[in-house]
Amino acid sequence: MISEVIESTLSLIFLALHADRRSVSDVMKRSVVFICFLGEIFFEIIAKVIKRFCYNTLMQIREISLKELDSVYGVVKELYTELSYEAFEDRIYDMRHMEYKMIGIFEREKLLNYAGVTIETSLEHGRVLSIYDFVTKKEFQKQGYGHMMCEYLQDYAKMAACEKLLLRSSRSSMDEMCIQEGFEKKSSLYCKNILVQSSS
């Protein structure tokens, strides 16, 4: 595109010296069209850069503090529908001893995706980043936030010298995303209730 503009400009100079006014006028029109078209492309690129910059400025992935539990519960309750806020809060505080970290994707301070993670070491897997809770708010699902969080957690794990990512989930709805993100199903989770509730 730029070479065509240069060629037209050189043709204009040549014709100005050697040709009639009609030829010069035609080349001038072509040059103006090319320059205007190039200007449109330039402004379109600038607009995309500005849009992307604003988008990245409004969106962030960060660790969530204990002061923000209300917004976390608003997302987590979609994952654990029977979990009360009191039980949620108690468990979050109970998990502090295992360095449980709350990480979220925010847009305009609204929590869209949540991941609860810990760094652990086991004989089977070595040092790993365990993802215990992973959920995208319902109205924002299928929009790439899960993928964005997985990429962030992978970098997070590398910085912590982890060998693997472990995503712990019993939901079959997670299978498609896990496969797309390169996870392999390695084991099954067995659960046995040992707290017997007394009947009134």
VENNORGI-V682852 format. One record per backbone hydrogen bond with DSSP energy under -0.5 kcal/mol. NH is the residue of the N-H (numbers start at 1). CO is the residue of the C=O. If there is no record, write none. Layout:
nh = [NH | NH]
co = [CO | CO]
//
This chain:
nh = [5 | 6 | 7 | 8 | 9 | 10 | 11 | 12 | 13 | 14 | 15 | 16 | 17 | 17 | 18 | 19 | 24 | 25 | 26 | 27 | 28 | 29 | 30 | 31 | 32 | 33 | 34 | 35 | 36 | 37 | 38 | 39 | 40 | 41 | 42 | 43 | 44 | 45 | 46 | 47 | 48 | 49 | 50 | 51 | 52 | 53 | 54 | 55 | 56 | 57 | 58 | 59 | 60 | 62 | 64 | 68 | 69 | 72 | 73 | 74 | 75 | 75 | 76 | 77 | 78 | 79 | 80 | 81 | 83 | 84 | 88 | 89 | 90 | 91 | 92 | 93 | 94 | 95 | 96 | 97 | 98 | 99 | 100 | 101 | 103 | 103 | 104 | 105 | 106 | 106 | 107 | 108 | 110 | 111 | 112 | 113 | 114 | 115 | 116 | 117 | 117 | 118 | 120 | 120 | 122 | 126 | 128 | 128 | 129 | 130 | 130 | 131 | 131 | 132 | 132 | 133 | 135 | 137 | 140 | 141 | 143 | 148 | 149 | 150 | 151 | 152 | 153 | 154 | 155 | 156 | 157 | 158 | 159 | 160 | 161 | 162 | 163 | 164 | 166 | 167 | 168 | 168 | 169 | 172 | 174 | 175 | 178 | 179 | 180 | 181 | 182 | 183 | 186 | 190 | 196 | 197]
co = [1 | 2 | 3 | 4 | 5 | 6 | 7 | 8 | 9 | 10 | 11 | 12 | 13 | 14 | 14 | 15 | 20 | 21 | 22 | 23 | 24 | 25 | 26 | 27 | 28 | 29 | 30 | 31 | 32 | 33 | 34 | 35 | 36 | 37 | 38 | 39 | 40 | 41 | 42 | 43 | 44 | 45 | 46 | 47 | 48 | 49 | 50 | 51 | 52 | 53 | 54 | 55 | 106 | 104 | 102 | 65 | 66 | 68 | 69 | 70 | 71 | 72 | 72 | 73 | 75 | 76 | 76 | 79 | 80 | 82 | 84 | 85 | 86 | 87 | 88 | 89 | 90 | 91 | 93 | 94 | 95 | 96 | 95 | 117 | 101 | 115 | 62 | 113 | 60 | 104 | 110 | 58 | 107 | 109 | 105 | 105 | 135 | 103 | 133 | 101 | 115 | 130 | 118 | 128 | 126 | 122 | 120 | 126 | 164 | 118 | 128 | 129 | 166 | 116 | 130 | 116 | 114 | 112 | 137 | 138 | 140 | 144 | 145 | 146 | 147 | 148 | 149 | 150 | 151 | 152 | 153 | 154 | 155 | 156 | 158 | 157 | 127 | 127 | 129 | 165 | 131 | 166 | 167 | 170 | 171 | 172 | 174 | 175 | 176 | 177 | 179 | 178 | 184 | 188 | 194 | 195]
//
